[in-house]
């Protein structure tokens, strides 16, 4: 049986299922005597102390595996145990209704989970899992319940659960977990984030479509790339996915030899491939794959899964480490880009009919000058340790760029007073991701040191298509003629002004786009660490003269499908990793 879910983490897994039992608490709802209240409060506080100690221990253990950024997920769990609203709810039930501590905790969990589930926002719905995770940990200590034990490390398995909490995932041995299947959850769930960090294929969101329950020992095939799960797969399906998995592993091994090779076409055109990162761990992977610096450091992930804004020193330490690790290569640090689909648990954004057109990105930074200045100061300090650049997101006017630069000058003046070093000539650029920025690119180029085209949002805004909306996602066409014209207009304005222009959106990591970049004269691309070797291989097997000719023809075509088809045919003709003998890899 083939089931369509959500592709949470890429990869293929084939093996037998282990179904993780769900905690089902059956608690007697009996009244206590008022004289026992003090004892219940003491039990509650002891359970909280024990839970905090346990979470801290898990966090430190997990940090060794995936790094400090991903392990900071557990800071959010600690914050729940310190949250006055959550704790007051529990205390109120004990004090006013004379209920046992475990009953009060269970009722508080149910109350907040129900409230979160009623919200439209998927991110907030997935935070309900964190409430349950923390609450169940507390209940476990109050009841003296044992941990659910996973299979021994002698037999690899595919873990199946209704939902998987970060705490449960932290206890897994990645070497023996082939894949993960969850009935609820999505791409932004903590489980999905951690599964990607651990390199474990994950498919989620199967609750509505899973017609028959999976039992421990059942054979499964998990396709994390396409969000598919096969229950009781036939021999042909197993053979097909075994071949795909082996081919993918072989391709990765073949491509890895290209890590130290420059991305140069057969006729000598050079492309500089940098990486998009959101953590130091991602940087390590990018450098392993030969990234030429960081073209986009998504700093908002430093702000997520915690209870307060990160301070100057904390940000500085991370930025400095990235600058040092890149050893002189450029590091483009984008300032805080929240709003739209990215929210912070501790920073309340206004309810908006259309958040993607609302209070987000640079608009928040200019409104919250204190937060913006703190981040700019941390970036400036890190610039003394390497080739650091600053980039503002979602700029749509000259005024916004000027206001941001004025705050940057104030941060510089403060550092001068404190006697702290920074690069006084630090380069400052902007993201080109809204049509307004394209139309005034010539004016913006007079104020900015460089452009970086964020194709994800640019395509969305140019075509007025929310690609997360299933009803219209098919209308999201990166190769729409209007998008190509926007790219050309941006590049022409940058080149006329003599400033550099790069691409950091998903199109940068799509091999089919290489002819466009060569024709437009874009030589700097930034992409996910996983895309670097694949794109480099395609560059090595491409002749720039032929690619430019194809691109020129694409610019004359009238429909997205025609352009995409032409680029796909050219891409297919460039060969696969098996053809490396004729490339520049030598």
Buried (B, 14 or more C-beta within 10 A) or exposed (E): EEBBBBBBBBBBBBBBBBBBEEBEBEBEEEEBEEEEEEEBBEBBEEBBEBBBEBBBEBBEEBBEBBBBBBBBBBBBBBBBBEBEEBBEBBBEBBBEEBBBBBBBBBBBBBBBBEEBEEEEBBBBBBBBBBBBBBBBBBBBBBBEEEEEEBBEEEEBBBBBBBBBBBBBBBEBEBEBBBBBBBBBBBBBBBBBBBBBBBEBBBBBBBEEEBEEEBEEEBBBBBBBBEBBBBBEBEEEBBEBBEEBBEEBEEBEEBBEEBBEBBBBBBEEBEBBBBBBBBBBBBBBBBBEBBBBBBBBBBBBBBBBBBBEBBEBEEBBBBBBBBBEBBEEBBBBBBBBBBBBBBBBBBBEBEEEEEBBEBBBBBBBBBEBEEBBBBBBBBBBBBBBBBBBBBBBBBBBBBEBBEBBBEBBEBBBEBBEEEEEEBBEEBBBBBBBBBBEBBBBBBBBBEBBBBBBBBBBBBBBBBBEBBBBEEEEEEBBBBBBBEBBEBBBBBBBBBBEBEBBBBBBBBBBBBBBBBBBBBBBEBBBBBBBBBBBBBBBBBBBBBBBEBBBBBBEBBBEBEEBEBBBBBBEEBBEEBBEBEEBEEBBBE
